[in-house]
Amino acid sequence: MPDSLPTDSKLPGEHFEVRQTQASDDYKPDPSKSIPLSPARQSLLDDIIALYSCQPTRERVKRYTPDCVYDDQFVYANDRYKMAGQWFALPKLFKESKNESYQVVTNDPLLIQFKNEQTWTFPGGIKSATINAIVSLSLDPDTADSDFPQIKYHKDQANGKDYSHTGPGFAFKKWQADKVAGMMDSPDVQAFKEDGKEEYHEDVKKYKSGTADAPEKNFN
């Protein structure tokens, strides 16, 4: 949890994972209750919302440290090269992604958490899906208080349980993240190729279940 996040920026992103559960899957944001952020942190959040909204840029991808981890129900990307592949692939996979609202619920020295509501529209516009999630941004200790805070671990949870990082579902989401960046000929993605260093990777932290080592929190 927040008080146990490392303060050593030299550690790879895997060390900065925040684990939590919630009794319900209700992560609908209430913007009227959002905690205010400093201008630098608000700028960070604006960039992350823009990435979710299919508006990737190299500068926005630089919001992540080279050894970052991105972890959601579909993806486990454990460096910035793989992360760039995911963000720059989104506009090819979706016609549109619209941020409906968000609510900042945690603003700690090394952690920002917000409830996020995003509507994803598939190609052709024939179907849309709105997803509510709790997003946890574990910050790089060396830049957390700077004008350009960076992220060590980005976790997106759309239900009450956390991720176990085990089983065929996890194997697939890691496999696709490992492959996508290398398959893209986008100069924007390849600009981050040097970030795909093996030294940035540690063994994935695995858990017995989606509730193991994940204390219950109430974000309502």
N, C-alpha and C positions, 0 to 999 in steps of 0.2 A: 504494500500500500504506500501512499505518498511519503510517509515518514521513513520508509525503508528503501527508497530509490537511491541508487548510488550517486556519489558526488564526484566520481572519477570519470572524466570525459574520455579517457583512453579505453575504457571498457566498451566492447561491442554492444550493439543495440539489444541483443538478447537479454542482457542484464537489466534492462530498464522496463521490463514488462510489468504492467499493473494487472492484477487478477481480482475479479469481483463477480458476484452474482446478485440478482434481484429477485424478489418473490414473484414478481409478475414480468410480463414482456412489454409493459407499457412504458415506452420512452418518448411519448408525445411531448414536444416542447411547449413551454409557455413563455414566450418572449418577454412578457411583462415582469417575469421573475428572474430574468437573466442577470448574472453578476457582471458588473462593468469591468473592463480590462484596460490596462495601460495602452497608450497609442501603439507601442511596438507590438504588444501581444494582440491587439485588435487587428493590426495589419497582418500578423501571422494567421489569425483565424480567417480573415478575409481571403487570404491566398488559399487556404485549405478548402474553404467553401467554393472558391472558383475552380479548384481542381476537381472537386466532386461534380461541378456543374459543366464538365467537359470543356474547360478553358485552360488547358495546360500550357505552360511556358517554361523555358529553362530556368528562369529566375524563381518561379514557384516551386519547381522540383528541388531547387537548392535550399528550400526550407528544411530538407532532410539532410542529416549527416551522411557521409559516404557509407558508413557501417550501420545504417538504420534498419529497422524491421517494420514492415506493414503487415497487419494480421486482421483479416476479416473472414466472413463465412465462405468466401470464394478464393481467397488469395493468401499466400504466405510468401512475401518477398523479403529477402534478408540482405539486401544492399541497395544502394541508390540507383544503380544501373537497372536492376530488375524493377525497382519502383518506377523509374522513368518509363519503362516499357508498359507498365500497367496504366499510368495516367495518360500517356499519349495514345494508347489503344482505345480508350473510352469513346472518343468521338467517332471512331470507326464502328463501334459496337452499338451505339445508341444514337437515335435521331436527336434527342435532347435530354438533358438532365437539369431539373429546376429545383433550386432550394426553396422550400415552402416556408420554413422558419427554423430557428435554432434557439437554444437556451443554454447559456454557460452556467454550469452547476458547481464547478470547482475551479478555483484559481489559486493554486498553491505555488510555492517557489519553483518546483520542478514538475508540475503537473497542471494541465488544463483539461477539463472534461466538459463536453457539451452534448445535450440532446439535439439530434439532427433529424429533420424531416425532409426527405429528398424524393422527388417524383422522376422516375426513369421512363422515357418513352422509346420504344423499340423502333427499328427501321420500318418505314412505311406509315408510322403513326397509328398502327392498328391496335396497339395495346400499350398501356402504361401501368406501372407499379409504383406505389408510394410506400416507402420504407422508413420506419422510425428506428433510430439506433442511439446508443450511447457511445460517443467517441472519446477516447482517452489519448491525449498527446503527452507523452513523457519527454521532457525537454532536456537538451544537452546542457549539462551544468556550466560549461564554459561560455555559453551564449544566452542562457535563460534570461539574464537581465540586460542584455545588449539591445541595440536598435534592430537587430536581425536575429531573433531567437530561432533555433533550429530544433528539429525533432529527432529523438533517438528511437522511439517506439510509438507507432500509431496503431491503435487497436480500435476496431469498429465492431460493436456487439449489437445484434438486432433481436436477441432474445435474452431471457433471464439467466441462462447458463453461460459460462465462459468456454473456452476452447481447450480440448484435451491434447491437441496436436498429435493424435494417434489415429490409426485406422485408414481404410482406403480413401475416405473423403479428404483427409488431410494430405495423404500422399499425392492425390490428384492436384489439390490447390497449390502445393509446393512445386510439383512437377511443371505445371503450366507457367507459374511465375519464373521458374528457372529457365524456361524455353522462350517465352514471348519476346523479351528484349533482343535476343540474338536473331530472331526471325524477322525483326522489323528493320527496314532499310531507311528509316527516318533519321535524318541528321540530328534531330533534337534528341533522340534516344541515344544514338551512338556517341553524342557529346559526353555522355556519362559512362562510357565503356570502361574507362580506367577505374571506376568505382567498383567494378565487379571482381575485386581481389579476394582470393581465398582467405587471406589473413583477416578479412572483415567477418568471416563466418565462424560461428561456434555451433556445437551440436544443439539442435532444437530442444528446448525444454519440454519434456513430455509429462503428462499428468494422468492419474488413474481415471479421472472423469472430468466433466465440465463443472463440477462443484469442488473438486479437490484443490486445496490451497487457495480457495477463492471465497473470502468472507462475504457475507451478505451485506449489501448496502441499499439504502433507500434514496433514490434520486428524485422522489416526488415531493 
